[in-house]
């Protein structure tokens, strides 16, 4: 049965996914993204699933997950355990959310410290304090 599914060479997949060909190869080395077949001249051929997986990896990276964490999720999903993968993803994202909240608190404290220090410098130099 012939498949009507669109296939991509590495350059096209990279362009569609917004990454470099080198990134695609690296993800392949890590086992995150696999070519479905080899085309003329031995060029890797990827299906629509690879593009969706690439977009998923990119989203997770933007959310702050490491490639190691993504590989764990990929391994769980690859074994057919979608509910387990989603549960693990839930845990990872909740942990990341706590880390981000802590980072925001740290940044607010840093902002307050910077403003306070800047105000002291301005008072000592005779400059007016900046409005808040």
C-alpha positions as CSV (number, residue, x, y, z in Angstrom):
1,X,0.0,0.0,0.0
2,X,1.6,3.3,-1.1
3,X,1.7,6.1,1.5
4,X,0.5,9.5,0.5
5,X,2.3,10.9,3.6
6,X,4.6,13.8,2.8
7,X,8.3,13.1,3.4
8,X,11.1,15.5,4.1
9,X,14.8,15.5,3.5
10,X,16.9,16.8,6.3
11,X,17.2,20.3,4.9
12,X,13.4,20.6,4.4
13,X,12.7,19.2,7.8
14,X,15.1,21.7,9.4
15,X,13.5,24.6,7.5
16,X,9.9,23.4,8.4
17,X,10.9,22.9,12.0
18,X,12.9,26.2,12.3
19,X,16.1,24.5,13.3
20,X,19.4,23.7,11.6
21,X,20.2,20.5,9.8
22,X,23.0,20.0,12.4
23,X,20.3,20.1,15.1
24,X,18.3,17.4,13.3
25,X,21.4,15.2,13.1
26,X,22.2,15.8,16.8
27,X,18.7,14.9,17.8
28,X,19.1,11.7,15.7
29,X,22.3,10.9,17.6
30,X,20.5,11.3,20.9
31,X,17.6,9.1,19.7
32,X,15.1,11.9,19.8
33,X,14.4,11.9,16.1
34,X,14.7,9.1,13.6
35,X,14.7,9.0,9.9
36,X,12.0,6.7,8.4
37,X,14.1,5.7,5.5
38,X,17.0,6.6,3.2
39,X,16.4,8.2,-0.2
40,X,18.6,8.6,-3.2
41,X,22.2,8.9,-2.4
42,X,21.5,7.6,1.2
43,X,19.9,10.9,2.3
44,X,17.7,10.6,5.4
45,X,14.0,10.8,4.7
46,X,11.6,11.9,7.5
47,X,7.8,11.7,7.6
48,X,5.2,14.1,9.1
49,X,5.6,12.4,12.4
50,X,9.2,13.6,12.6
51,X,8.1,17.2,12.0
52,X,5.5,16.9,14.8
53,X,8.1,15.3,17.1
54,X,10.6,18.1,16.2
55,X,8.0,20.8,17.0
56,X,7.2,19.0,20.3
57,X,10.9,18.9,21.2
58,X,11.3,22.6,20.3
59,X,8.2,23.5,22.5
60,X,9.6,21.5,25.4
61,X,13.0,23.1,25.1
62,X,11.4,26.6,25.1
63,X,9.6,25.6,28.3
64,X,13.0,24.9,29.8
65,X,13.2,21.1,29.7
66,X,16.6,19.6,29.0
67,X,17.3,17.3,26.1
68,X,17.9,14.5,28.7
69,X,14.4,15.0,30.1
70,X,13.0,15.1,26.6
71,X,14.8,11.9,25.8
72,X,13.2,10.2,28.9
73,X,9.7,11.4,27.6
74,X,10.5,10.1,24.1
75,X,11.6,6.7,25.5
76,X,8.4,6.4,27.5
77,X,6.3,7.5,24.5
78,X,8.2,5.2,22.2
79,X,7.3,2.2,24.4
80,X,3.6,2.9,23.8
81,X,3.0,4.3,27.3
82,X,1.3,7.6,26.4
83,X,-0.4,8.0,29.7
84,X,2.9,7.4,31.5
85,X,4.6,9.9,29.3
86,X,1.9,12.5,29.9
87,X,2.1,11.9,33.7
88,X,5.9,12.4,33.6
89,X,5.5,15.5,31.4
90,X,3.0,16.9,34.0
91,X,5.6,16.4,36.8
92,X,8.4,18.0,34.8
93,X,6.3,21.0,33.8
94,X,5.1,21.5,37.4
95,X,8.7,21.4,38.6
96,X,9.7,23.9,36.0
97,X,6.8,26.1,36.9
98,X,8.0,26.2,40.6
99,X,11.5,27.0,39.4
100,X,10.2,29.9,37.2
101,X,8.2,31.3,40.1
102,X,11.3,31.1,42.4
103,X,13.3,32.8,39.6
104,X,10.7,35.6,39.3
105,X,10.9,36.2,43.1
106,X,14.7,36.3,42.9
107,X,14.5,38.8,40.0
108,X,12.0,41.0,41.8
109,X,14.3,41.0,44.8
110,X,17.2,41.9,42.5
111,X,15.2,44.7,41.0
112,X,14.5,46.1,44.4
113,X,18.1,45.9,45.4
114,X,19.3,47.5,42.2
115,X,16.8,50.4,42.6
116,X,17.7,50.9,46.2
117,X,21.4,51.0,45.4
118,X,20.9,53.3,42.5
119,X,18.8,55.7,44.7
120,X,21.6,55.7,47.3
121,X,24.2,56.5,44.6
122,X,22.1,59.3,43.3
123,X,21.5,60.8,46.7
124,X,25.3,60.8,47.4
125,X,26.0,62.4,44.0
126,X,23.2,65.0,44.4
127,X,21.0,63.5,41.6
128,X,17.3,63.1,42.1
129,X,16.0,59.6,42.6
130,X,14.2,58.1,39.6
131,X,10.4,57.8,39.9
132,X,9.1,54.3,40.5
